[in-house]
């Protein structure tokens, strides 16, 4: 869905770099280089980005609006 706020393993905040990471990858930067540039050196935090599937746009059309 959306990137978790904290790393599951070490508890470091990781969500605040998500947009910067996506911009770097979209501009053609390799994923490993993008993770280095945003400052993620721990493999557990890097895993949070590498293993994430952004499914929010696929699930959103099926969400219920409040009040219905």
N, C-alpha and C positions, 0 to 999 in steps of 0.2 A: 504494500500500500504506500505508505510514506516512510521515509528514512527514520529509524528510531532516534530518539533524542540522545541516548547514551549508548556506549559500547556495552554489549552484553557481558563481556569478560572482565574488563578493567574498570568500567564505569565512567570513562572519560566522555565529555560532551563531544559528539560528532556531528550533529545535525546542522550546526551553524555554517558548515563549509559545503553543504550539498549543492547549492546553486553555483558556487565558484568551481566546484569539481565538474559539474555538468557543462559549464561554459568552456572549460579547458578541454574536455573530451570532445565536445562538439566542434571545437576549432582545430581538431586533428592531433592533439597531444595524446601520447600513449597513456594508458591508464596508470601504469606504474610511475611515470614521470609526473602526472597530474597529482597523484597522492603524495609524492615527494614535495611538490611545489606548495601544496596546501598544508604541509607539515605533519602528515601522519607517518610516523616511523614504526609504531607498534603494529605487528602483524594482525593482532586482534581487531584493531580499529580499521585497518586497511580492509580486512575481511568484511566489515560492515558495509563498505561501499562496493566492493567487488561482487559480493554475493547478493546485493539488493536488486530486486526486480520492481520497477516502478509500474504498478498495476492500477493506480488510482484512476486513470483515465478510462480504463476498461470496466471498472466496477462502478464508477460514479453514475452512469445512466440507470443503474438498477437500484440506487439508493432511494429510500422513502423520504419524502419531505415531512417535517413535523406538522402535525395538525391534520393529517389525512388518515 
